Amino acid sequence: MAIIEVNQVTKVFGNDPESILRLMDDGWNKEKIYRERKHTVGVNNVSFSVNAGEIFVIMGLSGSGKSTLVRMLNRLIEPTRGSISIHGKDIVKMNKEGLIKVRQKQISMVFQKFALFPHRTVAENVEYGLEVQGVDKAVRRKKAIESLTLVGLGDYADSLPSQLSGGMQQRVGLARALANDPDILLMDEAFSALDPLIRKEMQDELLELQDKMKKTIIFITHDLDEALRIGDRILLMKDGSVVQVGTPEEVMMNPANEYVERFVEDVDLSKVLTAASVMRRPETITLDRGPRVALQLMRESGISNLFVVDRGRRLMGVITAEDASAAVREGKTLADIVIHDVAVVDKDKLLYQLFDICSTSKHPVAVVNSNNRLMGVIVRGAVLGALAGNPDQRADQPAEPIAALTEGVSANV
Amino acid sequence: MSKLPLDKWVENIVDALETGLKPLFHVISLIIEGIVNGIANTFHWLPALVFIVLAAALGYYLGKWKFAAFTAVGLLLIDNLGLWEHTIDTLALVLTSAILSIVIGVPLGIGSAQSDRVRGIVTPLLDFMQTMPAFVYLIPAVTFFGLGVVPGVIASVIFAVPPTIRLTNLGIRQVPEDLVEAADAFGSTSRQKLFKLQIPLAMPSIMTGINQTIMLSLSMVVIASMIGAQGVGADVYGAVTQIKTGEGFEAGLAIVVLAIVLDRMTQNIVRKNRRGSNV
């Protein structure tokens, strides 16, 4: 469900932006408008919608218009044209009082340079949003402390911002934004001023908090790694226009154009792709079959081991060709030779978390979902192959592995 | 080409103002006289020693014991030279000018900070006020308010108010853009933004303006004495007209002591503020 709907929003900076809109409609581009009319097109006809509860990343290099775009969502910058609906109400048409209400109750913002008020203590900073709403002193102090505790700074309520480190200051910024319990959080390069280690820590914490709070977050960044790490969806901007919108994986795997391609080529794939995207369809068998069937299946598919599952496709273990032929000779059943100690990973694990487990496991690594159902296997080399950008190493339909696997079962057995 | 009758025009305007706004000038005159007399009477009522002890205590609170000691010694010297009563008169004149300058200057500074149009009108006026020789104001001031302390205060305010206006404007405009944005983003009204963010952060700058205003009004006391304002300024002026170098030096020294004490006090208020707010 869309909570924010941005419809054909344009921002032109200059003395007479209205006249520029007409020129844009006549097909003038950004360069020509700047060269001949000295107006800057900040955001050019952008439309998108954001769903409730998602982290929507707007990403682009400096000058791409992303900061202008996010500031139009709470009208710190007035759009020249277009509509922006929040909960179905067009804030562009709102009067001053209505806008102040929206800013007080529905949208909070976290800033790149923290923007903490230096003359107020940490708690007074966090209280600010409630203070301007006229909330009682004791109540807002209590809420501020709660909010600070949420970001791990409960003990610093009476410090001044200047006494805190950058990372802590931005936590205060986050606590301030959360204190009035808004539906929407605008984060403008919120972690860009932090050093890389702290930045990662903050990203993790944001994801953790988001798990509990389920806010709608618009996150602005120029850092693709960050976008891929925290975004449910990513909007890529260039020169004020939208280049591509999609999930991190869509952006990585199907760049909309050369620009996105150049952007993503340096990305560390191992931090974007998941186990599900490199796994293959598993060859499986159930325990009521005999060792001869198992050998036959392995011979047909040219592999040296089979995963054993129960009727519900829950993973039970693995058998090897060697053990199976011994079992045939000695008259044992499959149950006698199942190896239960199998390396298992969750389907959402990122590739870089798989290196270790893949290199130490004797057998292919099993990929399971949260119910321990076998989703696929990762064979040796698949991870490296995927990192090298070889699409053959990926499952045919990573989006629907269960359907694909169920078909596989009936064919196998 | 014949000379423009600018002098006639100005005189006509002044005459028109004098007749047209007489009741207003009368009210202003009463207010100013009230403030000056209130301050002067209170300070005259206090015994010199009590006043000196209080001033030194304030000096200690705002600065260090060194400043407190200077205040005590300086004021004792003035008392010893027999200039106490006149110094108090001067102090009353200076403080009245300062109060009026703050009352007029701070709101005007805020206005110019919030509107480029207001600033566009105010700035050239301030330039005019600061560069037009101060003696020139004395003439219409006397026409409107007669002789005495009131036109002295008026001339001092005109001469001394610009720094307060300029530095209030500057201080508010210098509040970092991202902080103003943050205040807006959380749904502050303009009033809330002004009182909760802009004025507190502009305070050091505003106080510097007030400090400069006080210094400038002190520099006006001799000129003000030429139109009948009482105080050490009159002593200096008298010494000049009678070529009494020694007396002139004594009275001048009293002004210097007063200037240093007032300057350090207001500066230390700035510093204390800054430490507290950590700006």
Interface residues (C-beta under 8 A of the other chain):
Chain A: R71 N74 L76 I100 K101 V102 R103 Q104 K105 I107 S108 M109 F111 Q112 K113 A115 L116 F117 P118 H119 Y128 G129 E131 V132 Q133 L160 S162 R176 N180 L186
Chain B: P176 D178 L179 E181 A182 A183 D184 A185 F186 G187 S188 T189 Q192 K196 L197 P200 L201 S277 N278 V279
